[in-house]
Amino acid sequence: MSQAKILTISCTHAPFTPESTINWLLGVIQREAKDITHFIHLGDLFDASAASVHPNEHTHTLREEYNHAATLLCQIRKILPAECKRVITMGNHDDNLRVSDPRRIPRALRELINPHLHHSEFSNWQWLPYEKSERGCYKVGQCVFYHGFDAGATSDETEALQFNNLTGSDPWRLFVRGHTHRPVDPTRCMRTKRIPLPWWYMNVGTCGPMNPDYMQRKDTSQWGSAVGIIECLTDRPDRMRTRNWSARLERML
């Protein structure tokens, strides 16, 4: 069994990724770079607001979103070891740029909705689809990574149990996601307040803007930027008889 060291982030929402967050993130990666075997972006790389069907909502272009995201990915890739696996599990905002949906993508922009056709950097990363299925998650040993679908107060735990059922139901696993922008340290799933289950969940928050315009009337007090740092064995989870991972959040202060 080999040892993996995984860094994971979520929800950069290019081109709105704050410069201060980018600098902090690159510093964390630089510090940990020597031992990193996997870097996983948990989706919403793009904001997709430039493809909105609502006129005059934003002034930037879709190409500017692509260029901003590609620049960030390139900066990350150049710090990582050459053999590091680079993965993006697509989020709902990314998926909006893959589907010719007349409710989201104006006809005039549909020739631009596949990012891979417009910047070579995107081909340096493995992309997984935005699906609530085994195809939509990335697995390393006992750890399972995906973007997330629901945003309720208990959705981290609920989706951990759902993805556990979708991916084999082996014990001792950790389920890691983003989507809600709320960082959550590794937490054990519970059947009741007193009966623990043999699974854990974790949320890496957001590396995007903290107070976007669309949240002016909503509560963002629990939002935060974080990097998940995880070490685990890479063997199949059905072969492991105990927990073989450690995980922590590094939060941007």
Stockholm file with secondary structure:
# STOCKHOLM 1.0

chainA/1-253         MSQAKILTISCTHAPFTPESTINWLLGVIQREAKDITHFIHLGDLFDASAASVHPNEHTHTLREEYNHAATLLCQIRKILPAECKRVITMGNHDDNLRVSDPRRIPRALRELINPHLHHSEFSNWQWLPYEKSERGCYKVGQCVFYHGFDAGATSDETEALQFNNLTGSDPWRLFVRGHTHRPVDPTRCMRTKRIPLPWWYMNVGTCGPMNPDYMQRKDTSQWGSAVGIIECLTDRPDRMRTRNWSARLERML
#=GR chainA/1-253 SS CCEEEEEEECCCCBTCCCHHHHHHHHHHHHHHGGGCCEEEECSCCBCCGGGCSSTTSCSSCHHHHHHHHHHHHHHHHHHSCTTCEEEEECCHHHHTTTSCCTTTSCGGGGGGCCGGGTCGGGGGSEEECCCSSGGGCEEETTEEECCCSCCSTTHHHHHHHHHHHHTTCCTTEEEEECSSCCCEEEEEEESSSSCEEEEEEEECBCSSCSSCGGGTTSCCTTCCBEEEEEEEECSCGGGCSSCCEEEEEEECC
#=GC SS_cons         CCEEEEEEECCCCBTCCCHHHHHHHHHHHHHHGGGCCEEEECSCCBCCGGGCSSTTSCSSCHHHHHHHHHHHHHHHHHHSCTTCEEEEECCHHHHTTTSCCTTTSCGGGGGGCCGGGTCGGGGGSEEECCCSSGGGCEEETTEEECCCSCCSTTHHHHHHHHHHHHTTCCTTEEEEECSSCCCEEEEEEESSSSCEEEEEEEECBCSSCSSCGGGTTSCCTTCCBEEEEEEEECSCGGGCSSCCEEEEEEECC
//
